[in-house]
Amino acid sequence: LYKVSGEGDDKYLIATSEQPICAWHRNTWTDPKELPKRYCGLSTCFRKEVGSHGRDTLGIFRVHQFEKVEQFCLTSPEEDMSWAMLEEMIQVSQDFYKSLNIPFRVVNIVSGALNDAAAKKYDLEAYFPGSNAYRELVSCSNCTDYQARRVEARYGQTAGQKKQVGQNVKQYVHMLNATLTATERTMCCLIENNQTPEGMNVPEVLQPFMGGKKFIPFVNPKPSAPKEKKK
C-alpha cells in the first residue's frame, strides 16, 4: 500500500474499493432479512505491485494508479448462502467479458496459493494475443467470516435480543469480493482481441456508447520493430 504521511496519523491509499466497503460495516449488526447485500464499488486504486518490478513496463497493463469496478457482497453465514453467491459473482464477471468478445478461462486457485482471508478463490484469466498468454483480469473470493470478524460485522440479533430469547451464539456475516473490471488492463485486452490490420472492431455492447461507431481505424502507421543492438 502507498502511505501518505503528514499532519496527524499516517494514511493509506486504497488498493481496491473492497477495503472501504468492508470497513463501512465496522461494528454493525445485520438483520437476516436485509441479506444478501450487493455493492458495486467504483474507485481509483493505488498499488505498488510488489514483486513485479521490471515486468510489463510498457503501456498501461501494469500501472500504479488505475480505475476499477468491484463487486462486494454480504450474505448470511447459514445454508451455504455465501458459496452460492461466489458462483453468482464469478458468473457476472464471465458474462461481462463474453459481451466484450474477450476469450478467457476460469481457474480455481489451489488452497496452497490462497491468502489468509480467502476460503476459495477463482481467477478469470483473459487471453492476450500479443503475448500469447492468459493473464488475470478478475479475482473472485469468498472470505466467509474472516473480514467480518476483524471489523465486528455481526449477523442476526443484537446481544440484548439474543439474551432475551436465551441464545448466546456470536455470528458474523460472510463477505465476498470480485473484480468486474480494472479498466486499463481490460482496455489492453479489448484492443488486442478486437483489432484488425486496419483498426479495431467495436464490440456490439459498446457501440451505443461510441455514438454507433462500429469500427475505429488506425490513424498512425504501424511502429517499426526495434533494431537489435550491435554486440
N, C-alpha and C positions, 0 to 999 in steps of 0.2 A: 504494500500500500504506500501511496505518497503521503508524507506527513507535512503539515503546514504548521510552522512554529511562529509564534508572535506573542501578543499580549494574552495573558491567561494560559489556560491549558492548551496542550498540543491538539490539533485537529487532524483528521484523516480524510482524504478524498475517497469516495466510494468506488469500488471496482465493479459493482453491479447494483441495480435498484433492489435486488433481493435483500440487501442489508438494511436499508431504512424501512422497508415494508415489514420485515421481521421485527425490527425494533419498535415499530409503531404499535405492536401488540404487547409490549412490555407491561407486566403486572395487570393483565386483563383476564376477565372471565368470559367465556363464550358459551352462550346458550346453544344446546344441540340443535334447536330449531333454526338457528342462524347459519348452520353449516350445510354444504360446503361454501366457503368464500373464495371467489376467484378474482384475482387482481391482475391488471396489466400495468407494468411499470415501464415508463419511458424516461430515460435519463442519459446524461453524459457520464461516461465511465472513464476511470483512470487506472492504468495498470503498469507496473514496472516490467512485466514479462520476464521475471526472474528465470534464468536457465535457458533463455532463448537468445542470448547475446550473439550478434553476428548472423542470425538467421532471418531470412525474408526481409532484408533491409531495403529493398526496392519497392516502390509503390505503397499501397495503403493496406496491404494484407495484415501486417503486424504493426500496430501503432500504439502509442501510449495514451491517447485520448480518442474516444470513439463514442458513437451513439448506439444504444441497444434497447430493444423491446424485450421485456422479460415477463414470463408467466410466473405467478406466485399464488399458491393455494393453501387454504387451511381446511382440514377435514376432521371428522370425528376419529378418535383412535380405535373405534369399535368396528366389528363386522368387515374388516378388510377394506374400509372405505378409501384409505389413502392409497392402497395398491391399485384399486380401480381408477383413482384419479391420476396416478402415474401413467397408466396406459392411455387415458384420455388426453393428457398433456403432450405426450410424445406423438400422438396421432394428429393433434393440432399443428405441431411443427412439420410433420410429414406432409400434411395437406397444403401447408404454406409453400413448401419448396416444390411440390408437384405442380402447383399453379404457376411457378416461375420456370418450368421446364428444366429444372436442375436435377441431374441424376444423383442419387445418394444411396447410402446403406445405413442401417441402424445396428450399432454394436452394443451388446450387453456387457458392461465392464466387469471383468473378473474381480472377485471380492478382494484379492490381494492388492489391487490397484486403487481401491476406494479410499477416500479420506475418512477422517473420524466421524464426520457428520452424516454421510450418505449410507443408508441401508441397502440401496440399489440405485444404479445409475445407468442410463442409456446415453450414448453419444450418437448424434446424427452426423455422419461424415459425407460431405459432398465431393463429387468428382471434379477435379481441376485439370482440364486437358493440357494446359500449358506445362504443368509439371508431371502430368500422367500419374496423378496420385489422388487418393481420397484424404480429405482434411476436415477437421472438426469445425462444424458450424453451430451445433447445438449440444448442450449438456443438460440432461433432464434427470433430476434426483428426487428420491423420496427420503427425507431426513427423519421421518417418523417424529418422535418427540425430542430429538437431540437439541434442536434450536429452541423449541418451546420451553424446555427445562431451564435453559440458560437465561431466558427473558421472562420466565414465570408466566407463560401464556396458558392459562388453565382452561380446562374443559368441564362443562356441566355446571352444577350448582356451586354457590359460594360456600365457604367453610361453615358459616352460620346456618345456611339452609340444610347442609348435609347433617349437621349436628341435630337439627330438629327431627330429621327422619331416621337418625341412628346410623348414618353412613360415615365412614372415615377413610375413604379411598381417595388419594390425591391423583387426579388425572390431568393430562395435558393434551392439547390439540396436536395433530400431526401437521407438519409443514413440508411443502414440496415446492421446488423451483425448476424452471426450464427456460432456456433461451428460446425466443421466437426468431429474432434476427439481430446480429451485430451488423449494422448497416454497411460499414466499409468493407468488411470481409465478404458479405453477401454480394455487394456490387462487383467485386472481383470475379466471383464465381458466375454471376449472372452474365457478365460480358463474355467471359471465356466460353460459356456453353451456348451462347446465342449469336456469336459473331460469324460473319461470312468474310470472304476476301474483300468485299466492297463495303462492309459496315456491320451493323448489329440489328438483328430482328428483335422487335419489342414484344415480349410475351403478351398474349391477349389480355390477361388480367390487368396489365399496367397501361394499356392503350388509352383508357378513359382519363388517366392522369397525365397523359402525354399529348393531350389535345387531339386524340385519334390517330396519332402518328404510329405507323406500323414498322417503320424502318429508319434507322439513323445511319446515314452514310459517313464513312471516314472522310475527314477534311484534310488530313496531312498524310504524306506518303509513309509507307512502312519504314520504320527505322532500320538502318543497316546494321548488320551483325558487328559486334565489337572486334577490332583487329587483334590478332594474337600478338603478344609481346615477343620481341626477338630475344632469344636466350643469349 
